[in-house]
């Protein structure tokens, strides 16, 4: 995985969730691991805000509904964090692709 994509994704997540992500993160898995407890807390305490974030970053209604209705409650926060990280990474890759053209 391109390190620049990871760093840019971390910056997007920082802005979206208003948090500070350590610069030493180097993999998608580390980003997901960092985001999972944040998503878990939002699922339990601020579900409405979590839904707003999901719509704002354009996670996709069908993907969100699938995770909320089909995921095991024990893995729901992880599944949602992974989907959010993947979506932000896709945005970065698309931006990079079109900025190079």
Secondary structure as UniProt FT lines:
FT   HELIX           3..17
FT   TURN            23..24
FT   HELIX           28..45
FT   HELIX           47..56
FT   TURN            57..58
FT   HELIX           61..70
FT   TURN            73..75
FT   HELIX           76..100
//
